[in-house]
Every structure is written in C-alpha cells, then in structure tokens.
Amino acid sequence: MTKRKAEEPVRVPGNSPVAETRETHPAYGQLAFSRVQGSPGVLYGTHLAKHMGFIRMTLYSSERLHSLSHDWHMGQDILAEVELSYVQFAELITTMNQGTGIPCTIRKLPGNWDIPEIANMESEQKRVRSDFKERIEACANEANNGVDELEKILSKPSINKADREEIRKKFYAWQRMISSTAPFVLDQFQEGVERTATAAKAEVDGFITSAVNHAGLQALREQFGSPELPSGTSKEKVTHDKS
C-alpha cells in the first residue's frame, strides 16, 4: 500500500458565535444514511420492480468547528449520493469483506449531479418467469423432435439393430429429462420466487418500520414540542456570594 503524504489541517477564525475557529482538511468527511419514504424509481440490482421506500447514503465534505470548549463537525458539500433498497442496505452492513460489495444506484458524483435515471430494467421476478418458460419450452421441443424421429423409425417395414439403438437413446434422453432436467428447472424457479418473496417482505417491513418511527416522532413533537438547542450567543455571568 502506497503511503500517502500528510497535510496539516487549515485552521482559521470562525467569526461566529457558534464557531470560534474553523478547521478544514481534504480528508475530512461525513457520511449520512437516511430512510426515505416513496418510490425511488428503478433501483439497480434489486429483486423488485417497485419500492415503497429506500435508504439514501450521502457523503459530505466536512469542517471541524470549535466553540465553548467543544468540537462540532459540520457537513458541507455533497461529494456522492447513492440509494439502496432495504434488502441491499441489510446485506451491506451484514456481509462485509465479500467480493466487490453490494449493488447500489448512483445519484450524484463530484462534478456530475445529472446522472440519468434507469429507464427500464427487467426485474428478477420477470427474468425467473421467462427463464422457466424458455427451459420448459426447450424440453418440450426436444421431446417433440424425439417423437417425430421415432415415428419415422416405426414406420419402416422392418427395424434393424441401429434403429433399436436409436429408440433406446431417445428413451434414455427422455428419462434423463424427466428425472434431472425438469426438477432442476423447477428448483431454480422456486429459488427465484423465494428470493423475490423475501425481498418483498423486507420492503414491507422497512416501510412499516419507517412509518411507525415517523408517526412516533411526530407524536412526541406534538406532545412535548421540538427541543431548542442553546445558541451559544450569551454566557451567563457566574457570581459568588461572599456574605
């Protein structure tokens, strides 16, 4: 691993009641995850075509503020923004150090805030259905072709040893198709359906959790009001009673 050069942070006067000094550095950043309700459009690498909510990850540049003997970290410019389904987010935080990561949908990058939407992407649900249909049709075509060839053989006045061997091969091929190919195709179809169902359940769970959290926070605000943080613009004078 190449060793990077080191730079001292740049510190300047804050000229603000909430920032006596401001400190910046190219490596200072902040990462935020947000739960968002509503449809994000097409998300890359998901099992579903539609989503009721999603997770947004935003990377900011950051500066360090110092005031009243405390450090504060303030996000500044957006450097990158991506969106994930609830399932993708769960996989992201539970399957580290595996491959090149989890698929995500890029929304913003430095110097490129106009990344186009994904117009149309075949969902796994449709792909599983079409794959299953194609494989079953292939098996049916193979069987039909075999029947046609058998009819030609059986229509001969006499059947020789080569014809009998050809008939035996056809029956073995059908036996293999029924005993192995068809169950494999069915297993693949069931696995695809199960993945889609699991993703759908996760989407519903994520949406319900988001709605419950939002409703709970709203109820707390209505009952207790929003908390007000001290502005730091005034300092109480401490007096000592010497009497």
KAGI-V451702 format. One record per residue. RES is the residue in one letter. SS is DSSP state (a for helix, b for strand, c for the rest). D_LAST is the distance of its C-alpha to the last C-alpha in Angstrom with 1 decimal. Layout:
# KAGI-V451702
res:RES ss:SS d_last:D_LAST
res:RES ss:SS d_last:D_LAST
This chain:
# KAGI-V451702
res:M ss:c d_last:67.8
res:T ss:c d_last:67.4
res:K ss:c d_last:64.1
res:R ss:c d_last:62.3
res:K ss:c d_last:60.8
res:A ss:c d_last:57.0
res:E ss:c d_last:55.0
res:E ss:c d_last:51.4
res:P ss:c d_last:49.4
res:V ss:b d_last:48.9
res:R ss:b d_last:45.3
res:V ss:b d_last:44.4
res:P ss:b d_last:41.4
res:G ss:b d_last:40.7
res:N ss:b d_last:39.8
res:S ss:b d_last:38.3
res:P ss:c d_last:34.9
res:V ss:c d_last:36.2
res:A ss:b d_last:37.9
res:E ss:b d_last:36.5
res:T ss:b d_last:39.7
res:R ss:b d_last:43.1
res:E ss:b d_last:45.4
res:T ss:b d_last:49.0
res:H ss:b d_last:51.9
res:P ss:b d_last:55.5
res:A ss:b d_last:54.8
res:Y ss:b d_last:51.7
res:G ss:b d_last:52.7
res:Q ss:b d_last:51.6
res:L ss:b d_last:53.9
res:A ss:b d_last:53.6
res:F ss:b d_last:55.6
res:S ss:b d_last:55.9
res:R ss:b d_last:57.7
res:V ss:b d_last:59.8
res:Q ss:b d_last:61.8
res:G ss:c d_last:65.1
res:S ss:c d_last:68.3
res:P ss:c d_last:68.0
res:G ss:c d_last:71.8
res:V ss:c d_last:73.8
res:L ss:c d_last:71.9
res:Y ss:c d_last:73.7
res:G ss:c d_last:74.7
res:T ss:c d_last:73.8
res:H ss:c d_last:76.1
res:L ss:c d_last:75.6
res:A ss:c d_last:76.7
res:K ss:c d_last:73.8
res:H ss:c d_last:70.1
res:M ss:c d_last:67.6
res:G ss:b d_last:64.6
res:F ss:b d_last:63.8
res:I ss:b d_last:61.3
res:R ss:b d_last:60.4
res:M ss:b d_last:59.2
res:T ss:b d_last:57.7
res:L ss:b d_last:57.0
res:Y ss:b d_last:54.6
res:S ss:b d_last:53.7
res:S ss:b d_last:50.0
res:E ss:b d_last:47.2
res:R ss:b d_last:43.9
res:L ss:b d_last:40.8
res:H ss:b d_last:37.5
res:S ss:b d_last:34.2
res:L ss:c d_last:30.6
res:S ss:c d_last:31.5
res:H ss:b d_last:34.3
res:D ss:b d_last:38.1
res:W ss:b d_last:40.1
res:H ss:b d_last:43.9
res:M ss:b d_last:45.7
res:G ss:b d_last:49.4
res:Q ss:b d_last:51.4
res:D ss:b d_last:55.2
res:I ss:b d_last:57.5
res:L ss:b d_last:59.7
res:A ss:b d_last:61.7
res:E ss:b d_last:61.9
res:V ss:b d_last:64.1
res:E ss:b d_last:64.7
res:L ss:b d_last:65.7
res:S ss:c d_last:66.9
res:Y ss:a d_last:64.9
res:V ss:a d_last:67.5
res:Q ss:a d_last:67.3
res:F ss:a d_last:63.5
res:A ss:a d_last:63.8
res:E ss:a d_last:66.5
res:L ss:a d_last:64.5
res:I ss:a d_last:61.5
res:T ss:a d_last:63.7
res:T ss:c d_last:66.6
res:M ss:c d_last:65.2
res:N ss:c d_last:67.4
res:Q ss:c d_last:70.6
res:G ss:c d_last:72.9
res:T ss:c d_last:71.8
res:G ss:c d_last:69.3
res:I ss:c d_last:69.4
res:P ss:c d_last:71.1
res:C ss:c d_last:68.8
res:T ss:b d_last:69.3
res:I ss:b d_last:68.1
res:R ss:b d_last:66.7
res:K ss:b d_last:65.1
res:L ss:b d_last:65.5
res:P ss:c d_last:64.4
res:G ss:c d_last:66.6
res:N ss:b d_last:68.3
res:W ss:c d_last:66.6
res:D ss:c d_last:70.0
res:I ss:c d_last:71.2
res:P ss:c d_last:73.9
res:E ss:c d_last:73.8
res:I ss:c d_last:76.2
res:A ss:c d_last:78.9
res:N ss:c d_last:80.6
res:M ss:c d_last:80.5
res:E ss:c d_last:82.6
res:S ss:c d_last:80.4
res:E ss:a d_last:81.1
res:Q ss:a d_last:82.1
res:K ss:a d_last:84.9
res:R ss:a d_last:85.8
res:V ss:a d_last:86.1
res:R ss:a d_last:88.4
res:S ss:a d_last:90.6
res:D ss:a d_last:90.9
res:F ss:a d_last:91.9
res:K ss:a d_last:94.5
res:E ss:a d_last:95.9
res:R ss:a d_last:96.3
res:I ss:a d_last:98.0
res:E ss:a d_last:100.3
res:A ss:a d_last:101.2
res:C ss:a d_last:102.1
res:A ss:a d_last:104.1
res:N ss:a d_last:106.0
res:E ss:a d_last:106.8
res:A ss:a d_last:108.2
res:N ss:a d_last:110.2
res:N ss:a d_last:111.7
res:G ss:a d_last:112.6
res:V ss:a d_last:114.4
res:D ss:a d_last:116.4
res:E ss:a d_last:117.5
res:L ss:a d_last:118.5
res:E ss:a d_last:120.6
res:K ss:a d_last:122.4
res:I ss:a d_last:123.2
res:L ss:a d_last:124.2
res:S ss:c d_last:126.5
res:K ss:c d_last:128.7
res:P ss:c d_last:132.0
res:S ss:c d_last:131.1
res:I ss:c d_last:127.9
res:N ss:c d_last:128.1
res:K ss:a d_last:125.8
res:A ss:a d_last:123.6
res:D ss:a d_last:123.1
res:R ss:a d_last:122.0
res:E ss:a d_last:119.6
res:E ss:a d_last:118.1
res:I ss:a d_last:117.7
res:R ss:a d_last:116.0
res:K ss:a d_last:113.5
res:K ss:a d_last:112.7
res:F ss:a d_last:112.0
res:Y ss:a d_last:109.8
res:A ss:a d_last:107.8
res:W ss:a d_last:107.2
res:Q ss:a d_last:106.3
res:R ss:a d_last:103.7
res:M ss:a d_last:102.3
res:I ss:a d_last:101.9
res:S ss:a d_last:100.5
res:S ss:a d_last:98.1
res:T ss:a d_last:97.8
res:A ss:a d_last:97.1
res:P ss:a d_last:94.5
res:F ss:a d_last:92.7
res:V ss:a d_last:92.6
res:L ss:a d_last:91.4
res:D ss:a d_last:88.6
res:Q ss:a d_last:87.5
res:F ss:a d_last:87.4
res:Q ss:a d_last:85.4
res:E ss:a d_last:82.9
res:G ss:a d_last:82.4
res:V ss:a d_last:82.0
res:E ss:a d_last:79.4
res:R ss:a d_last:77.4
res:T ss:a d_last:77.5
res:A ss:a d_last:76.4
res:T ss:a d_last:73.6
res:A ss:a d_last:72.3
res:A ss:a d_last:72.6
res:K ss:a d_last:70.6
res:A ss:a d_last:67.9
res:E ss:a d_last:67.8
res:V ss:a d_last:67.5
res:D ss:a d_last:64.7
res:G ss:a d_last:62.8
res:F ss:a d_last:63.2
res:I ss:a d_last:62.1
res:T ss:a d_last:59.0
res:S ss:a d_last:58.1
res:A ss:a d_last:58.6
res:V ss:a d_last:56.6
res:N ss:a d_last:53.7
res:H ss:a d_last:53.8
res:A ss:a d_last:54.0
res:G ss:a d_last:51.1
res:L ss:a d_last:48.8
res:Q ss:a d_last:49.9
res:A ss:a d_last:49.1
res:L ss:a d_last:45.6
res:R ss:a d_last:45.0
res:E ss:a d_last:46.3
res:Q ss:a d_last:44.1
res:F ss:a d_last:40.8
res:G ss:c d_last:41.3
res:S ss:c d_last:41.2
res:P ss:c d_last:37.9
res:E ss:c d_last:36.2
res:L ss:c d_last:35.0
res:P ss:c d_last:32.1
res:S ss:c d_last:33.5
res:G ss:c d_last:31.1
res:T ss:c d_last:31.1
res:S ss:c d_last:27.4
res:K ss:c d_last:24.3
res:E ss:c d_last:21.1
res:K ss:c d_last:18.2
res:V ss:c d_last:15.6
res:T ss:c d_last:12.0
res:H ss:c d_last:9.1
res:D ss:c d_last:5.6
res:K ss:c d_last:3.8
res:S ss:c d_last:0.0
